[in-house]
């Protein structure tokens, strides 16, 4: 499968090159934003591999038109632009970018009418299993059990709560039959009053080089159930993304999730 990696010089971009290469994909493009110091460098070298004979470019249109699928962990603005280009080229688009607005999501859904898109705020197998478990536990324990979601990430992460925390919140709300938008509490400060029954709370910690930790707490009268996932390094997301790419190859247009890929 011929693949282009978007945001190739980024933390995830480099992981994606290594994972796609290890899975036997042919890397035919590496794209970076205009002005990036990586432009012109060899994609393999940027990712810490031996040279692959492909130079990093800012010409996304050209890179996408020459591949079967793209791996995209960049920024919301870039991802929306790439979704339109991938739809035109009928290429599989694997989206790991987080912080997408409802407007971005709508544009991505429109692009998915023309080509397969696999989108997940977290591509790891363990987190997707955690999501399925969260839905089940939320369904089994009634509103006597308050749900709180705590996440921690490295100091450079720009959005909060993490995309994964929001997905876990959505899974918990689904299990409870609630609308997350009406029950999510994103911040507490000062005299907030007692906790509202049925709310789903989020807390975000930032620091150091933490790759990603998530804990879903079900706190009831006299007992507490906790489900947790710790990502040891970023390769777990890249391996999941490559799995999604291979799964999406040749599939009908549509917006898919990691649950579809993993059959959860
Ligand atoms: P990063 O800043 O290290 O990398 C992003 C890269 O994208 C940068 O190199 C940047 O120059 C490049 N970029 C930005 N705009 C571009 C454009 N228009 N064209 C080409 N390249 C462009 O960030 P990161 O830690 O690699 O994370 C990237 C995204 O992936 C974030 O949204 C993050 O939250 C998300 N993420 C998702 C998962 C998951 O499993 N879904 C896992 C980790 C990170």
Boltz pocket constraint, residues with backbone or C-beta under 6 A from the ligand:
constraints:
  - pocket:
      binder: B
      contacts: [[A, 6], [A, 7], [A, 8], [A, 9], [A, 10], [A, 11], [A, 12], [A, 13], [A, 31], [A, 32], [A, 33], [A, 34], [A, 36], [A, 72], [A, 73], [A, 74], [A, 75], [A, 77], [A, 78], [A, 95], [A, 96], [A, 97], [A, 98], [A, 99], [A, 120], [A, 121], [A, 122], [A, 123], [A, 124], [A, 237]]
      max_distance: 6.0
